[in-house]
Amino acid sequence: MSNPLMSESFNTPFEATPFDLIKPSHFVPAIEFQIAAAKEKINSLKTVSKPSFKTIIEPLESAEHRVGLIAGIFFNLHSSESSDELQAVAKDFSPLLTAFSNDINLDEELFAQVKKVYDQRASEDLNTEQARLLEKTYKGFVRNGALLKGEQKEKLRAVDQELSQLSLKFGDNVLAETNQYKLFVTDKSELNGLPESALEAAAQSAKEEGKEGQWLFNLTYPSYIPFMTYAGNRKLRETLYRASTSRGAKENEYNNREIIKKIAELRFERANLLGFKTHADYVLEERMAEKPESVHSFLENLLTHALPAGKKESQELEAFAKQTEGVEKLMPWDTAYFSEKLKQKTFSFDEELLKPYFRLESTIDGIFMVAKKLYGLEFKERKDIPVYHKDVKTYEVQNEKGEYVSLFYADFFPRPGKRSGAWMTSFRSQSIQNGKDQRPHISIVCNFTKPTETKPSLLTFNEVLTFFHEFGHALHGMLANSQYETLSGTNVYWDFVELPSQIMENWAYEKECLDLFAKHYETGEKIPAEYIQKIKDASNFHEGRGTLRQISLGLIDMTWHSTDPKTLPDVFELEKEIHRKTNLFEPVEGSSTSCSFSHIFQGGYSAGYYSYKWAEVLDADAFEYFKEKGLFNQEVAKSFKENILSRGGSEHPMTLYKRFRGAEPKPEALLRRSGLIQA
């Protein structure tokens, strides 16, 4: 069979990825082929006698399109449908990409051509997006070593190769430890407090493992979170907590402790090579925050408001635990359990009551209705689009005129080959290719509660929020309308990229939105108005503790990346120091956040985890505008679409935001919404 990844286009509807034809063995030959083709195009640019934006920058931008496409397919599969074979391929595939990237960025002749165009930019008569691309291209070369000489360039190549391998190894270790852990329970009396839905799912998981009559719990979100929230068995909660928080930190073949130290050291060395003080200085040059001091100041300001609230909430929780169950000392494996009980008491409300109203299929319909009311989008399920797993659903997205906008893939349930968490990604980004608008292929990947033998997939409210969040990212990708791929969709500053996702979560709290789809899966009854009010009332419950958790993660990230890692202590000691500022409980021996912190050691959030809270300032401020004008106000939605969602990275994010909102965001909007200051 010929290799489908070597073709210039796919013979499928909308040129969708032909997953049904792709084998792991196809990837290395395909990327070698596409790299060779890209190099041939790029080499021809070095002899252009009159370098200009049209003769150098535009063809350079499009030359790597097919390489990026194949790489995107591979790494998306590596995260969502991995296998031993695919992980083995990654060891060859990733270094080829890294070498190719370095070959381009360190090519002196090519950079000389780019620099000529950059130096004459004032006379190029470029529009805003073209000027942005030229600046990004030039800075991309400089930030990746174009100004280095001789040995320094070779050193950068070696560092990048090692980093690519270590990042893959880190992720493989976390996935292996997540998949290998299984907690079988044989006595149902040990599971008091767990809702029937969690028990049924655990029984089904055990049955699939050949252990009928038992209950199986693991470290995936739909299994772990209900157990930690509802299981009255404190000893088993501790067992599961220790298993989750020690992933990558144990003395075994999956130990990430030395790997993360090495990753941090190599990032620091790379930043120094490129003339930056630290990795954080390097990263933040291309962020809204601009420098580490701004991030630390931002986090410290949040800490000032969150710490008093968090301390008060923890004291309240500890007193409640002692009063109700005689717990003398609250531990981390107790907090979700007693928080839920205290929330039930405070608001006379059990979140399990919500699940029957959030059948997955109804929630899908609802979120599509929200997209239609805001942006005029229609989602039509397609059965003829190849998928990489039978659980994946595909949709053709059309605008109000019936014109094709995007392909949308949705992958909802956990399985052994999928890493934990939820994320949005793209198999093809939007751009103008050869005068044709190449529409994007966007995907969201989640780990939601699976259907059982007797019940459909019924989502927790947190899962509904996750769905809205990732769908917000998806809209950013689907509605992209840029000339150039590297400026399209979610190709924006990483402390801006969370705005479209986080603002979408706000709709899930509003009656006008929930009435569209939240209906009981058996009776069809709409979610009661008092339930919606309780959701809103409880939305800020223990917000101080939640904010402290996010600040802690941001500080762990910045500690690894805003200093010389060689001066840092062992991972356990490093985290103890941070926890003294932000955590309200003593750290648990053998537990580590860093060792399974995939966002910063496998994903792209190094020196950037703060961006979740940073973007909350933006989304709180932006949603106040929607609330002021109307939840589905067409004028506001059109402005958000045209100035934020469709513009990608074609202009500076603050320019885009001010065009939408009329002013810079006010941090007070977030603090008001969180209940950390008075409204």
N, C-alpha and C positions, 0 to 999 in steps of 0.2 A: 504493500500500500504506500502511495506517495505521502510525503509529509505535508499536511495541510497548512502548517505554520510557515512554510516557505513561499506560499502564494502571495501575490500582491493584493488580493482581496479574497473574501470568503464567499462561496457560492451558497449563501443561506439568506433567509429573509432579513432585510436590513443589514446584511453583511455581519450578522451575529457570529460570535465565536462558535466554531463547530466542535463543541465539547464531546459530542458522540464519536468524533473521528480522532481526537487527540490522545496520544499515549505519552507517558512520562519520557520514553526514549526519544520522542520527537523534539524535546526542548533544546538540548545542547546543539544538535545539528542545525536547528532552525535559527537559534540566536547567533551561531557562527556565520550562517549564511546572511542573515539580515545585517549583522555588524559589517561584514565584508562589503555588502551593497551600500551601506551608509558611508563607509570610509571612502569608497570610490567617488561618491557624490561630494563628500567634504574635501577630498584631496583636490578636486577640480577647482575649488574656490581659491586655493592658494596661488593660482596662476592668473587670476582675474586682474587685468591691467588697470582698471578704473574701479576700485572698491567703492561701493555705495550701499545704502540700506537695501535697495532692490537686488543688487548683485551678490551681496554677502550675507546680510543678516536674515533676510527672508528665506533663502534657500538653506542656510544653516539650520534655521529653526525647524524646517520641515524634513530635513535629511534623516533625522533620528526617529521619525514617526513610527516606522514599522518595528524598530528595536524596542521602543517604549511600549508598543502594543503587546508584543510577545512577552516582555518582562512583566507587564501588568497582569496578563493572563496567568503566568507562572506563579507570581507571588500571591495573587489572590487565591489560587488553588492551594498553595502551600499553607495558607492560613485557614481556609474553609473546608478543604477536602484533602488533607495531607495523607501521606502513606509512607511506609519505610522506603519504597522505591523513589517517591518524590523527594524525600529528605536526602536520599543518597545523590540524586541528580543535582540538588541545590549546591552541593559541595563543589561541583564543576561549573554550574550555571552562574552562580553569583560572582565568582572571580572573573569570569569572562566579561560580565557587565562592568565590573569595577575597572578592569584593565582598559576597556573601551572608553569609559568615561575619562580616565586619566590620559589616554592617548589623545583625546580631543582637547581637554583642558590644558594639557602641558605642551601642545604643539606650538612651537614658537612662530612658525610661518603663518599658521592660521590666526593666531592671536594678533600678529602684526597687521593682518588684513582687517580684523575686527577693530583694532585700535585706530587705524586710519579713519574708519567710518565714524567711530566715537569722537575722535578729535575734530572732525569736520561737521559734527551734528548740527551746529548752528545754521549751516547752509543747506541742510538736507530737506527742509520744508516738510517735516514729519507731523502727522496728527498725534493726538495724545497717546493713543495705544501704541503707535509705532515708536514714539519717543520712549515709552515705558519698556518696550521690548528691547530696544537698543541699549538702554541703561542696564536692564536685567542681564542681557547677554554679556556685555562688557564686565559687569561686576561678577557675573558667574565665572568667567575666566579668572579674574583676579582672586576671587574667593576660593578658587580651586587650584591655585598654584601657578598661574601663568607668569607671574613675575619672579618666580623662584629660578635659581640657577643650578645647573649640574647636579651635584650630590643631593641638594635639597629636594629637587624634583624626584629623584629616585627614592629618597626617604619617604616622601609623600605617597608615592605609589605603594611602597611596602606597608605603610600605616593603613591606607585605605583597604588594601587586600585583607590585612589581618582583621580590621574592624568588620568587614563584610562577613567573614567567617565566624567571628565571635558572636555577632548579633544573631546569626542563624542558630548557632549552638545554644545560646541563651534561650531562645524561643522553643527549640526542640526539647530542652531539659524541662521547661515549665509544662509543656504539653504532655510529656512522658509522665511526669509526677501527677499531673491532674488525671490522666487516663488510668494510671495504675492503682490509684487509691479506691478501695471499695470497703464500705462499712456495712456488713450484713448483720441484721438483727433478727433473732429467732423468736423472741418473746414480745408479743404485741403490747404487753403491759409496760414495757420499757419506753413506749412511744406515746405515752399520755400527753394530751395537749395538741398533737398534730392534727390538722384538719383532714377530713376524709379524702380530699383531693390529693394531698401529699402522701397519705398512706397508700392510696390506690396506685399512684405513680411509682412509689417505691416497691410495691408488690409486683407490678408489671416489670420493673427493671430487674428484680430478682428472678422472676420467671424466665426472662430472656437470657439470664445467665445459668439457667438450669437449676435454680434454687426455689422452686415453687413452694409457697407456704412461708417464705421469709420476706424480709424487707431490705432493699438495697439503697444506700445513700452514698452519694459521691460529692465531688467538689465543683460540679457544674452549678451555675446559678439557680436553675429551677429546683434542684435537689437541696443544695446547701442553704439557701436563704430561708425557705420555709422551715427547715429543721432548726436553724439558729433563732428563728423568730417565735416558734410555737412549741418546740419540744420541751416538756417539763423536766426531762432527765438531764440534770446539770452535768453529770459525769460524761454522758455521751456528747453534750454540747462542747465540753472541753476537748474531748477526743477529736471531734470534727474540726474545731477551731485550730487546734495545734497542727493537724494535718494540712489545713489550708495555708496557714501562715508560715509553715516551715518548708513550703515548696521551694526547691532550689537552694535551701540553706542547710540541708542535712549532709553528713559525711558519707556520701555515696557517689555513684557515677554521674548523678545529675546536679552536683553541687555547682551553684553559680557564683559563690562568694568571690573566688579568684577571677572569674570571668568578668564580673561587673567592675572590679577594681582595675583590671587590665583595659576594659573598654574606656573607662573614665580617664586612665592615664594616656591612652592613645589619642583620645579626643583632645586632651590638654596639649599633648605634643604636637598634634596637627594644627591646633589653633596658634601655638607659638611659632611654628614654621611659617604660618601665614601672617604673622605680625600682630596677633591678638594676645592679650594678657591671659585669657582663659577661654574655654569652650563656650561659656555663657556670653562672653563679650563677642565672640564670633557669631553665635546664633542671633543674638539680640540686635545686632546691627541691621538685620532684616526683619524686625518686628516693630509693632507699634510702641512697645515699652522702651526700645532702643538701647538700654544698658542695664546691667545687673542691679545697680543701685536703685533704679526705678522699680524693679520687681520686688526687691527686698523692702523698699518703702511701702509699696502697695500691699504686700502681705502683712507687714507690721501694722499698718493702719487697720486692716481687717482684723488682725489679732487683738488690737486694742478694744474693738467692739465685741468680738466673739468670745474672748476669754472670760469676762465676767459672767456673760450669759451661760457659757458652757459649764463653768464651775457651779453656778446656781442649779442648773439642770441636773448635773451629776449628783449633787447633794440630795436633791429631790428624789432622784432615781434610787440612790443608795438607801435612803430612808424608807422608800416604798418597798424595796426588796427585803429589807429587814422586817418591816411590819407584816408583809404578806407571806413570806416564806422563810423568815428567820435567817436570811443571808447576812452574815456579819461583815463580809468584805466583798464588794462587787468586783467582778473580774471581767475582762473583755468578752468572754463567751456568754456573759449574762446580759449585756447591754441591750441587744436586739430583743431578747425575750421579755425583759422587764419593761423596756420602752413600749413595746406593743401592748402589754397589759396595762401600763399606766395611761397610754393613749386611749385604750378602750374605756378605762374608768373615767378619764377626763372628759371625753367626748361621747360617752355611751355608744361606742362605735367599734365594730370589728371589721377590719379590711377584708376578711374572708367573705363578708356579705356582698362585697363589690364584684367578686370574680364572676358570678353567674351573668352579670350584665356586660362582661367584656369577653364574649366569645371572639376568638381570633378573627374568624371570617367577617363578623359584624364590625370589628374594629378596623379591619382592612377597608371595608366599604365606607366606614365613617371617615377615615383619614383621606380617602379619595374624594369624598364629598367636600371636605374642608379645602382640599387643593382646587376643586372645581369652583367653590364659592369665592375663594381668594384670587385664583389665577386662571380660571377658565379651563382647567385641565380635565381630560377624560382618560380613564384607564381601562383598556380592553384586554382581557386575558387572552394570551396566545398559547396554543398547544403545539405549534409547529416550530418553536424556537428551541434549539438544543440546549440542554442543561447539564451541569456536572454532577447533580444528584437528584434523585426522584422527588425529594421534598421541595426543590426550588420551583417557584412560580415565576412566570414571565408575563409582562404586560406591554402592549403598545400604548404609548402616551400621545394624545392628540390635544391640540389647542382648541379654542372655541370655534375656530373656522374649520375644524376637521383635519388640520394639517399635522403631519407626523412631527413629533417633538423629540421623542427619546424612546429607547427600550428601558424597561425597569425590571430588574431581577429582585426577588425577595426570598431569602433563605432563613427560616425561622427557628428551627429546632436543633438542640445539641446532639452531637454524635462524636465518636472517638477521634475522627480525623479533623475536627474543628477546634480551634483555640477558643478559650472562654471569652466572654464579653460580647460587645456589639459594636459594629462599625459600618461605615458607608465606604464604598470604593467604586472605581469605574473600570470597565473593561475597554472602553474607548471614550476619550474626551472629545468635547465639541471643538471644532475649528473650521476654518475655510480652507479646503484642500482643492487646488486646481480650479478655483472659482466656485466650488460647490460647498454648501454648508453641510459639513459632516456632523450629523447629530450624535449625541452621546449615548453610551450604553452604561447605565448606572445600576449599582447593586447595593442592597443593605443586607447585612448578615447579623443574625441575632441568636440568642440561646433561650428561647421562650419555653414555657410549660407545654409539654407534649400532650396530645390527646391520650386518653386511656381507653380501655375496652368498653367503658360505660359512659364516658364524658368526652365532649370535644375539648379542644385546647381553650381553657379559660384563663385569661391573663390576670395577674395581679395589677394593681394600679401602677406600681413601679414599672412593670413591663409595658404598660400603656404609655407611660412617660418616655421610656426608652424608645419605643416605636416612633412616637412623635419626634423625638430628638434626632434619630437617624434619618427619618423621613425629611426633616428640615435640611440635613446635609444633602440628601438625595435631590431635593428641589434646587439646591444651589448648583448641583451638577446638571440636572435635566434642563433647567431654564437658561443655561449658559448661552451667551450670544457674543462671542469674541471672534476676532480675526485669527488669533494665534493660540495654538494649543497650550503653550506654556503660561499663558495668561488667562486661561479659560476656567470657568467653574470654580472649583475649590482651590485653585492655584493662587492663593492669597496668603497674606501674612497669617501665621498660625495663631496669633492672639486675636485674629479677626474671624477665622474660619468657624469658630463655634457660635457666632452670632445667629446665622440662619437655623442652626439646629436647636439652640437653647431658647430662641424666641418661640419656636413651635410648641414647646412644652407648655407654654402659658395657656394655649387653647384647651388643653386637656382638663383644666380646672374650671372651665366656664360652662354654665348650664346651656347656653345657646349652642355650644358645640356638642356637648354630651348628648343632648336631646336628638341629635342627628343619627346616633347609632347605638347608644348604650341601652340595650333592651335585654331583658331576661331571656336566656337561651331556651328555656322551656315554655314560659308563658307569653313571651313577647311584650311584657309590661315594661314601660320606660323606667329608667333608673329614677327612684323617688327623689323629689326635690330636696328632701331633708338629708339624703345621702350625699348629694352634691355639695350642700352647704357644709356638711361635716368634713368632706374632702378639703374644702377651702379652709375651714376652721383649723384643721389638723395640719395644713400644709407647712406651717412654720413651727410645728411641734419639735422641740429640741433642735432648733435651727443653729443655736450656738455650738452644740456638739458637732453637728454636721459640717459647719463652716470650719471648725478647728481641724476636722479630719482632712478637708481639702487644703487648708493652710499647711498642715503637716506634710502632705504629699508634695506640695509645691516647694517646701523648704528642703525636703530630702533631695529632690531633683536639683535645686539650686546649690545645695552643699556639695553634691558630687561634681558639679560643673562650673562653679564660680571660684574655684581655688585649685591649687596644685594637689591632685589626688594622692601624691606620695606623702603629703603631710597629714592625710586623714587617717584616723584609726580604723580598726577592723569594722566591718559593716555593723555588727551588733552594737559596738560602742558608739559609732557615728549616729545610729538611730536613737540610742538612749539619750544622747545630748539634745537632739531635736525634740524628742518626746518630753523632755523636761520643760520645754517652753509651751508645747501645744497639747500634750496628752494629759488626760485626767486620771489615768491609771498607770501603774508600773508596767513596763514592758515585760512580756512573757519570755522566759528563757527558751532559746531555740527558734523564736519567731523572727521573721525579717520581712519588711515590706520590699526592700530593694531587690531581693533575690528572685521575686516573681513580678517585678514592676515592668511589665512588658511595654507600657507606653513609652518609657524613656530608654530602655535598653534594647528593645526590638523595634518599636514603632518610631515615629518621627517627633516625639514630644520632648526630647532631651533639651534641658534649659527652657522648656516651654509648657510645663504642666500648669503653671500659674494661669495659663490662658483660659482655662475653664472659668475661673473666678473673674478674670479680666473681662471676658466676653459676657459674663452675667451682668456687669455694669451696663454694657451696651444693650443687652436684650431687655433688661428691666426698664431702661430709659425708652427704648424703641416701643415696647409693648404699652407703655403708658400712653403713647401717641395713638395706638390702635384703640385702647380703652376709651380715650377721650373722644375719638371720632366714630367709633363703632367697630365691633369685633370683626365684621366682614366688610368694612367700608371699602368700596372699590377704589376710591381716590388714593387712600393710604396704601392699599395692597398694590396698586399699580406703581406707586412711587417706590415701594420696597422692592418690587420685582425689577423695575427698570434701573434703580440706583444701587441695589445691593446684589440681588440674586443673579441678574444677567450680566453684570459688569465684570465679574471675576476679579483678576488682579490688574485690570487695565489702567487703574488709577490708584493713588494712595488711599488706603481704607478710610482714613479720617476725612479725606475729601469726599468720598462716596457717602459716608455716614452723615456728614453735615448737609450734603445735598438732599438727603432723605429727611433728616430731622430738623434742619435749620440751625442747629447748634451742636457743639460737642456734648457728649453724654455727661450726665451728672451722677456721680457715685451714690448720692443720697437716694436715688431711685432704687438701687439694690438694697441698701440698708433699710429703707422703708418696707420694701416687699418682704425682706427677711425678718422683719420685726425687731431688728437690732437697734433701730432708732424710732422715735415716735413719728407717725405719719403726719 
